[in-house]
Amino acid sequence: MSFVKRNVRCGKLNAQNIGEEVILNGWVASNRNLGGLIFIDLRDRFGLVQLVIRPDEKPALAEKSKSIRSEFVISAIGVVRKRESPNAKIPTGEIEVILTQIDVISPSELPIFEVEDDTNANEELRLKYRYLDLRRPTLQNKFLVRNHLYQIAHKFFFENEFVEIETPVLMKSTPEGARDFLVPSRIHKGSFYALPQSPQIYKQILMVSGFDRYMQIVKCFRDEDLRSDRQPEFTQIDCELSFVEQNDILEIFEQFFKLVWQEILNVEVQTPFPRMSYKEAMEIYGSDKPDTRFDMKISLLNDIFSNSEFKVFQETIASEGTIAGIVVKNGAEYSRKQIDTLTEYVKKYGAKGLAYLKFGDEISGSIAKFVTPEEIEKLTQKINIQKNDILFIISDKWTRALTALGALRLEIARQSGIMEQVKNQYNFLWVIDFPLFEYDEDSNRFVAMHHPFTAPKSEDIEMLDINPGKARAIAHDIVLNGVEIGGGSVRIHDSNVQKKMFSLMGLSDEEAQDKFGFLLQALKFGAPPHGGIALGLDRIVMSLTGTENIRDVIAFPKTTSGMSLMDSAPSSVSQEQLKELGIAVAK
């Protein structure tokens, strides 16, 4: 079908075009007949412009416009003029186009919901009709930011001598943490490929291959439970470098983030970024991805309650657990109902309860009768409690107590409006010195906290034989405003140390050879010291665009149940397809 092609984009028009005849193509955002004048707002991805029809001068054009509705695709010819009533809310608000011709290129059915930024359509409906949802300017802007990030990344890494190399999408299934998505082989019946959770092993082999620096913007796949910042398929900026130490890696990626924030947001990010050990992050903020934009820090209170009369505290001290608390300024006004709600909230994180002390004219609260004047004095000296504050306390195992307090800290910040106050701040942070292992009580074995290819700190290598749980990793997470947006490590380049890691994780020599034999073999042929990082591109775009929903920055996302509502994936397949693959589906 032929049509009159545009000679300018809708959103590109401005006062410099006054007097010019222009041809526009786009979608109708609205059609308003005010009697003496007809106004049509025309939209393309570059913006929106107002078209005007004068019925007294162009009656045929006015008649033709009656059939044009929202989301029709049209071409329009007219002359640009200065608007009598400028609209400062849009970039084209100084001008309008007086039409001389209008043609429908493609009509539209009545949209299921209004295509506008402030739509009240629920997310399920918008995901089902994603092609309509993606027309909304605010959503399109998020993908323009995403595209800008792609271009910056390609240019930055090219200029820093990284080689962009694609790694396989069909690979061997290897235990790396999350469940694999499996792909059956038609040729090798009964065998499966896996979709990569990350290109981790391949990028290490590329370093063994001598490429020195690698990068890739790559799709990764993990079959895990979903949430607002997690999808089954996601995108990483994946990088690896040879002949480097941890500082080298951190410094180059600080420069990358500094460039991104400057070019996209015009925000000057200060480098170097602060660094904090995993232990510090947990004991101060209750999280290995702390939001440092506001205080409300955790205080460890074991020393104060070492001789407490409170039985729960006594049991915690006896079992070498942790008693810790946070002070909420002016929190003495919290009602019993509010405190009960917060108590239920921390129970989601494993806490058995939430003790509290209100510092009003008198000391009151759930454990006030168990606290001595000496303990009150020590509390006020250690954590600067003032009148009208409230102290929340959790006592439990180290991880559980601190994690629950960290979650409580964030929830109070949300409820009290603190999060809103700091929303325009960007606090980058490196979290380092993670434990190499964590102990999985269900399987009764050590598992790698990051992944099994992470190198232990040189001063902790002896710990692998003495007390593996105390060994620290040369690992680093990059955290922004309480969100982990990337993680990496220095890798093991010694095949004997790598075999030791597999052994500590409970893998026999045969299992290690079966799962990772090709990597162990590669490490025997002159592997350079190497390390790297994988940045979560989707989460970075979320931060740049101010959204908390990862589905806003992925063009065709899945729901939290892993469904694609637009095309109904996953779906059943025919028996013929299953037979060809040698697969039977269990009921």
C-alpha positions in Angstrom: 0.0 0.0 0.0 1.4 3.4 -1.0 1.4 6.4 1.3 2.8 9.8 1.5 6.1 9.4 3.3 7.1 11.8 6.1 9.8 14.4 5.6 10.1 15.2 9.3 9.4 13.4 12.7 6.5 14.7 14.8 8.7 15.4 17.9 11.4 17.1 15.8 9.3 20.2 14.8 10.0 23.5 16.5 9.9 27.3 15.9 12.5 27.1 13.2 10.1 25.2 11.0 7.5 28.0 11.0 6.3 28.6 7.5 7.4 25.2 6.1 5.2 22.6 4.5 5.7 19.3 6.3 4.6 15.7 5.8 4.0 13.7 9.0 3.3 10.0 9.7 2.3 8.7 13.1 -0.4 7.5 15.4 -3.4 9.6 16.4 -3.3 10.3 20.2 -6.5 12.2 20.2 -9.1 13.9 17.9 -11.0 16.8 19.3 -13.7 18.6 17.3 -14.4 22.0 19.0 -16.7 23.2 16.2 -14.8 26.1 14.8 -11.5 24.1 14.9 -10.5 20.4 14.9 -7.4 19.4 16.8 -5.6 16.1 16.2 -2.6 15.2 18.3 -0.2 13.1 16.3 2.5 10.9 17.9 5.6 9.1 16.9 8.5 7.9 19.0 10.1 11.3 18.8 7.2 13.1 20.3 3.8 14.6 19.8 2.6 17.6 17.7 -0.8 19.3 17.3 -2.5 19.3 13.9 -5.3 21.8 13.2 -8.1 21.6 10.7 -10.3 24.7 9.9 -13.7 23.4 8.9 -14.7 26.7 7.3 -11.7 26.6 5.0 -11.4 22.8 4.5 -14.9 21.3 4.9 -13.9 18.1 3.0 -10.9 17.6 5.3 -13.1 18.2 8.3 -15.6 15.6 7.1 -12.8 13.1 6.4 -11.4 13.6 9.9 -14.7 12.5 11.5 -13.8 8.8 10.9 -10.3 9.1 12.4 -10.0 7.8 15.9 -7.3 7.2 18.5 -4.4 4.9 17.3 -5.2 5.3 13.6 -2.0 5.5 11.6 -2.2 8.5 9.3 -0.2 10.7 7.0 -0.7 14.5 7.3 0.5 17.4 5.1 0.3 21.0 6.4 2.1 24.2 7.1 3.8 24.9 10.4 2.7 28.1 12.3 3.3 29.6 15.7 0.6 28.6 18.3 -1.5 31.3 19.7 -1.6 29.4 23.1 1.8 27.7 23.5 1.9 24.4 25.5 5.1 24.4 27.6 4.5 20.8 28.7 5.7 19.4 25.3 8.8 20.2 23.2 6.6 21.1 20.2 4.4 23.3 22.2 5.4 26.5 20.4 4.0 25.4 17.1 1.2 23.6 15.4 0.5 22.3 11.8 -2.4 23.7 9.8 -3.5 20.7 7.6 -4.0 20.7 3.9 -4.3 16.9 3.5 -4.9 13.9 5.7 -5.0 10.2 4.8 -5.5 7.0 6.8 -2.6 4.6 6.3 -4.0 2.0 8.8 -7.1 2.1 10.8 -7.3 0.8 14.4 -9.9 -1.0 16.4 -11.0 0.7 19.6 -7.9 0.3 21.9 -8.4 -2.1 24.9 -7.1 0.7 27.1 -6.1 4.3 26.5 -2.5 4.7 25.3 -1.4 7.3 27.7 1.2 7.6 30.4 -1.4 7.8 33.2 -3.3 4.7 32.1 -5.3 3.0 34.8 -5.2 -0.4 33.0 -3.8 -3.2 35.2 -0.5 -4.7 34.4 -1.8 -8.1 33.2 -4.0 -6.3 30.6 -1.1 -4.2 29.5 1.2 -7.2 29.1 -1.4 -9.1 27.1 -1.6 -6.1 24.7 2.1 -5.2 25.0 2.3 -3.6 21.6 -0.2 -1.0 22.8 1.5 -0.6 26.1 4.9 0.0 24.4 3.4 3.0 22.6 3.2 4.9 25.8 5.8 7.7 25.8 7.1 7.0 29.4 7.7 3.4 28.5 9.3 4.2 25.2 11.6 6.6 26.9 12.9 3.8 29.1 13.9 1.8 26.0 15.6 4.9 24.6 17.6 5.0 27.8 18.3 1.3 27.4 19.5 1.9 23.8 21.7 4.8 25.0 23.3 2.5 27.6 24.0 -0.1 24.9 25.8 2.5 22.7 27.9 3.8 25.7 28.9 0.3 26.7 30.0 -0.7 23.2 32.1 2.4 22.8 33.6 2.4 26.3 34.7 -1.2 26.2 36.0 -0.9 22.6 38.1 2.1 23.6 39.4 0.2 26.7 40.6 -2.7 24.4 37.9 -5.2 25.3 37.1 -7.7 22.5 33.4 -8.4 22.0 32.9 -12.1 21.6 29.6 -14.2 21.5 29.4 -17.3 23.6 27.1 -20.3 23.1 23.4 -20.2 24.0 23.2 -24.0 23.9 25.7 -25.3 26.5 26.4 -28.1 29.0 24.3 -28.2 32.1 26.5 -27.3 35.1 25.6 -26.7 38.7 26.1 -23.0 39.3 23.3 -22.1 41.7 19.9 -21.7 40.1 18.1 -24.3 38.1 18.9 -24.6 34.4 16.5 -24.3 31.6 17.0 -27.5 29.6 16.7 -27.9 25.8 16.3 -31.5 24.5 18.4 -32.6 21.6 16.6 -34.2 18.7 19.8 -35.8 17.3 21.1 -37.1 20.6 17.9 -38.4 22.2 17.9 -38.4 26.0 20.5 -35.7 26.1 20.0 -32.0 26.9 21.6 -28.7 26.3 21.2 -26.0 29.0 20.5 -22.3 28.4 23.4 -20.4 30.1 22.9 -19.0 33.6 25.9 -16.8 32.6 28.8 -17.2 30.2 31.1 -17.6 33.3 33.1 -20.7 32.1 33.3 -19.6 28.5 34.7 -16.2 29.4 37.3 -17.8 31.7 38.3 -20.0 28.8 38.6 -16.9 26.6 41.2 -15.6 29.0 43.0 -18.9 28.8 42.8 -18.5 25.0 44.8 -15.2 25.3 42.1 -12.6 24.4 43.2 -10.5 27.4 39.9 -8.6 27.7 36.4 -9.8 26.8 32.9 -8.2 26.9 29.5 -9.2 25.7 26.0 -7.9 26.2 24.4 -11.3 26.7 21.2 -13.0 27.5 21.2 -15.2 30.6 18.6 -17.7 31.8 17.7 -18.9 35.3 14.8 -21.0 36.3 14.2 -19.4 39.7 11.3 -17.8 41.6 10.5 -14.4 40.2 9.9 -11.0 41.7 9.8 -7.3 40.8 13.5 -7.1 39.9 14.0 -10.6 38.5 13.1 -12.3 35.2 13.8 -15.8 33.9 15.7 -14.3 31.0 17.8 -11.2 31.6 20.6 -9.2 30.1 24.2 -8.8 31.4 27.1 -6.6 30.4 29.6 -9.5 30.9 33.3 -8.7 31.2 36.6 -10.5 31.9 40.2 -9.2 32.2 43.5 -11.0 32.3 46.6 -10.1 34.4 44.6 -8.0 36.9 44.0 -7.8 40.6 40.7 -6.8 42.2 41.6 -3.1 42.4 42.1 -3.0 38.6 38.6 -4.4 38.0 36.9 -2.0 40.4 38.7 1.1 39.1 37.8 0.5 35.4 34.1 -0.2 36.2 33.9 2.9 38.4 34.9 4.9 35.3 32.2 3.1 33.3 29.4 4.0 35.7 30.8 7.6 36.0 30.5 7.9 32.2 27.0 6.4 32.0 25.5 8.7 34.7 27.1 11.7 33.2 26.0 11.0 29.6 22.4 9.8 30.4 21.4 11.7 33.5 24.0 14.6 33.4 24.8 13.6 37.0 28.4 13.7 38.3 29.2 10.6 40.2 32.1 10.8 42.6 34.9 8.2 42.4 36.4 6.1 43.9 33.3 4.4 45.2 33.2 3.6 48.9 34.1 0.0 49.8 32.6 -2.0 52.6 33.2 -5.6 53.7 30.4 -8.1 53.7 30.6 -8.3 57.5 30.4 -4.5 57.9 27.4 -4.3 55.5 25.5 -7.0 57.4 26.3 -5.6 60.9 25.6 -1.9 60.0 22.8 -2.2 57.5 21.5 -5.8 57.7 22.1 -6.5 54.0 24.9 -7.4 51.6 23.4 -4.8 49.3 22.9 -1.9 51.7 21.0 1.3 50.9 23.4 4.0 52.3 21.3 7.0 51.4 20.0 7.3 54.9 21.3 6.4 58.4 19.1 4.4 60.8 22.1 2.0 61.2 22.1 -1.2 63.2 23.8 -1.4 66.5 25.1 -4.7 68.0 24.0 -5.0 71.6 25.4 -8.3 72.9 27.8 -6.4 75.2 25.0 -4.4 76.8 22.7 -7.3 77.4 25.5 -9.9 78.3 23.9 -10.2 81.8 20.3 -9.5 80.9 17.4 -10.7 83.0 15.4 -11.3 79.8 15.3 -15.0 79.0 15.3 -14.6 75.2 18.5 -12.5 75.4 20.1 -15.0 77.8 19.4 -17.8 75.4 20.8 -15.8 72.4 24.0 -15.0 74.3 24.4 -18.6 75.4 24.0 -19.9 71.8 26.5 -17.2 70.5 23.7 -15.5 68.6 23.3 -11.8 68.0 21.3 -9.1 69.7 20.9 -6.0 67.6 18.7 -3.0 67.2 17.8 0.1 65.3 16.7 3.5 66.6 13.8 5.2 64.9 13.8 9.0 65.5 10.5 10.2 67.1 9.2 6.7 66.9 7.8 6.7 70.4 4.5 7.8 68.8 4.2 4.4 67.1 0.9 2.8 68.1 0.6 -0.8 69.2 -1.1 -1.6 65.9 1.8 -0.2 63.9 4.3 -2.2 66.0 2.2 -5.4 65.6 2.3 -4.8 61.9 6.1 -4.4 61.9 6.4 -7.5 64.1 4.5 -9.6 61.5 6.7 -8.0 58.8 10.0 -9.2 60.4 8.6 -12.7 60.9 8.7 -13.0 57.1 12.5 -12.9 57.4 12.6 -15.6 60.0 12.6 -13.4 63.2 10.6 -14.9 66.0 9.5 -11.5 67.3 10.3 -7.8 67.7 11.2 -6.3 71.1 11.0 -2.6 71.6 11.7 0.2 74.0 10.1 3.6 73.9 12.0 6.5 75.3 9.3 9.0 76.4 9.0 10.6 79.7 9.4 7.1 81.0 10.9 4.0 79.5 8.1 1.7 78.2 7.8 -1.1 75.8 7.6 -4.9 75.5 10.8 -5.6 77.4 10.9 -2.5 79.6 10.4 -4.5 82.9 13.5 -6.6 82.1 15.9 -3.7 81.3 18.0 -2.3 84.2 18.8 1.4 84.6 22.5 0.5 83.9 21.5 -1.1 80.6 19.5 2.0 79.7 22.5 4.2 80.5 24.7 2.0 78.3 22.2 2.1 75.4 21.9 5.9 75.5 25.7 6.3 75.5 26.3 3.7 72.7 23.6 4.6 70.2 22.6 8.1 71.0 18.9 7.5 71.8 17.0 10.7 72.5 13.7 11.4 74.0 10.7 10.3 71.9 12.8 7.7 70.0 12.0 4.0 69.8 14.5 1.2 69.8 13.5 -2.0 68.0 15.5 -5.2 68.9 15.8 -8.6 67.4 17.8 -11.5 68.9 18.6 -14.6 66.9 21.4 -16.2 64.9 23.7 -13.7 63.3 22.4 -13.8 59.8 18.7 -14.0 60.7 18.8 -11.2 63.3 20.7 -8.8 61.0 18.7 -9.7 57.9 15.4 -9.1 59.6 16.6 -5.8 61.0 17.8 -4.8 57.6 14.4 -5.5 56.1 12.7 -3.6 59.0 15.0 -0.6 58.4 13.9 -0.4 54.7 10.3 -0.9 55.5 10.3 1.9 58.1 12.1 4.2 55.6 9.4 3.4 53.0 6.5 4.0 55.5 8.0 7.2 56.9 8.7 8.9 53.6 12.5 8.7 53.9 12.8 6.8 50.6 10.9 9.5 48.8 13.2 12.1 50.2 16.4 10.4 48.9 15.0 9.1 45.6 17.2 11.5 43.6 20.4 10.4 45.3 22.8 7.9 43.7 24.9 6.1 46.3 27.3 3.6 44.7 29.1 1.1 46.9 31.5 -1.9 46.5 30.8 -4.7 48.9 33.9 -6.9 49.2 35.4 -9.7 51.3 32.5 -12.0 51.1 32.7 -15.5 52.6 33.9 -18.0 50.1 31.3 -20.5 51.2 28.1 -20.7 53.0 26.8 -23.8 54.7 23.7 -25.4 53.4 22.0 -27.2 56.3 19.5 -29.0 54.0 22.2 -30.7 51.9 24.7 -30.7 54.8 27.6 -29.3 52.7 29.3 -26.1 51.7 28.1 -24.2 48.7 29.9 -21.3 47.0 28.4 -17.9 48.0 29.1 -16.5 44.6 30.1 -19.4 42.3 32.7 -22.2 42.5 35.3 -20.4 40.3 35.8 -17.5 42.8 39.4 -17.3 44.1 40.0 -17.3 47.9 42.0 -14.4 49.4 45.6 -15.5 49.4 45.9 -15.0 53.2 42.9 -17.4 53.6 44.0 -20.3 51.4 45.2 -22.3 54.5 41.6 -21.9 55.8 40.4 -24.3 53.0 42.0 -27.1 55.0 41.4 -25.8 58.5 38.0 -24.0 58.5 36.6 -23.5 55.0 33.6 -21.5 56.4 36.0 -18.8 57.6 37.7 -18.3 54.2 37.0 -15.1 52.3 36.6 -14.6 48.6 38.2 -12.1 46.3 34.7 -11.1 45.3 33.0 -7.8 44.7 29.4 -6.7 44.3 28.5 -3.2 43.0 25.5 -1.9 44.9 23.4 1.2 44.0 20.8 2.5 46.4 20.2 -0.9 48.0 20.1 -2.8 44.7 22.8 -5.2 43.5 23.5 -4.1 39.9 26.5 -6.3 39.3 28.9 -8.9 40.8 32.2 -10.5 40.1 35.4 -11.8 41.4 39.0 -12.7 40.8 38.8 -16.3 39.4 40.8 -19.4 40.3 43.5 -19.9 37.7 45.2 -22.9 39.4 43.6 -26.2 38.5 44.6 -27.8 41.8 42.8 -25.0 43.8 39.8 -25.4 41.5 39.7 -29.1 42.2 39.9 -28.3 46.0 36.9 -26.0 45.7 34.9 -28.7 44.0 35.9 -31.2 46.7 34.8 -28.9 49.5 31.5 -28.5 47.8 31.0 -32.2 48.0 31.8 -33.0 44.3 33.8 -36.2 43.8 36.7 -36.2 41.4 34.4 -38.1 38.9 31.6 -35.6 39.3 33.9 -32.6 38.9 35.4 -34.1 35.8 32.0 -34.9 34.4 30.6 -31.4 35.0 33.7 -29.2 34.7 36.4 -31.4 33.1 36.9 -29.1 30.1 37.6 -26.1 32.5 40.0 -28.1 34.7 41.8 -29.2 31.6 42.0 -25.7 30.2 43.5 -24.4 33.5 46.4 -26.8 33.0 47.6 -25.1 29.8 48.9 -21.8 31.1 45.9 -19.9 32.6 46.6 -16.2 33.3 45.5 -14.5 36.5 42.1 -13.2 35.6 38.8 -11.8 36.9 35.8 -9.8 35.9 32.3 -8.8 36.6 28.7 -9.2 35.2 26.6 -6.0 35.4 22.8 -6.4 35.4 21.8 -4.3 32.4 18.1 -4.5 33.2 18.7 -3.3 36.8 21.0 -0.5 35.7 18.2 0.8 33.3 15.7 0.5 36.2 18.0 2.8 38.3 18.5 5.2 35.4 14.8 5.5 34.7 13.5 5.4 38.3 11.3 2.3 38.1 11.2 -0.5 40.6 9.6 -3.0 38.1 12.0 -4.9 35.9 9.1 -5.5 33.4 9.1 -1.8 32.6 12.6 -2.1 31.0 12.2 -5.4 29.1 10.2 -5.2 25.9 8.4 -8.5 26.2 8.7 -9.7 29.9 7.2 -12.6 31.7 4.9 -12.3 34.7 6.0 -13.4 38.2 4.6 -16.9 37.3 6.9 -17.0 34.3 4.1 -16.5 31.7 4.2 -14.4 28.6 0.6 -13.1 28.4 0.9 -11.7 24.9 1.8 -15.0 23.1 0.8 -17.5 25.8 4.3 -18.9 26.4 5.0 -21.5 27.8 2.6 -23.6 25.9 2.0 -27.3 25.1 3.5 -28.9 22.0 2.2 -31.6 19.8 2.8 -35.3 20.4 4.6 -35.4 17.1 7.2 -32.9 18.3 7.7 -34.8 21.6 8.0 -38.1 19.8 10.7 -36.6 17.5 12.6 -35.6 20.6 12.1 -38.9 22.3 10.3 -37.3 25.2 7.2 -38.3 27.2 5.5 -35.7 29.4 4.5 -37.0 32.9 1.0 -36.1 34.1 
